[in-house]
Every structure is written in structure tokens, then in C-alpha cells.
């Protein structure tokens, strides 16, 4: 019996194709973010990194709402952390700071 994750992956893939066909970057970024979440949850960190990185590429990120941009960054950081890339994960989170947010050095030990 096929898993719900397989059906979800097929639906995400179709939605991504439709967003690309419509040349609608923000929904494409949102779909890629969801796919990265799924890949991380299923224990596939490298595909999750690839999907999350694609979600923040070009206009998928710049045309997204501020809320969505933050979520894209969090999922990118999560996938990088799951892949063992701690410094890159921290950097991804720090890049998401809104204007006016303090720029002090984070107290995070690796």
C-alpha cells in the first residue's frame, strides 16, 4: 500500500509544476519549503537541503511576504542542521533578521 508521503510528494510535484507554468515564484517557494520539511521528516537531509536552497533562490524569496521569507529561512536552517551543517544553519537563521533587529554576536556554541 502506498504511503501518504508518496501521495504528498506527487501532489507537491504537480503543484510545483503548475506554479512554474504560471510563472508564480512565491507559491513555488512555499511548495519547495513544504517538500524540504517532508524530506527532513523522512530522514533525507541532503534532498531537504537541495529543496530548501531552491526555495530561497531568486524571486521565490524576494517576492515572498516577510512571513514566508522567515519560514523559508527557518526550513533552510532546519535542513542544514539535519544534514550536520551547523554553521551554515546558524548563518541561514542570522540572514533572516528583520531590519532593526540587534546585530550582536549570538551566544551559540558549536
ABEGO torsion letter per residue (X at the ends): XBBAAAAAAAAAAAAAAAAAAAGBAAAAAAAAAAAAAAAAAAGBAAAAAAAAAAAABEAAAAABBAAAAAAAAAAAAAAAAAAGBAAAAAAAAAAABBBGBBABBBBBBX
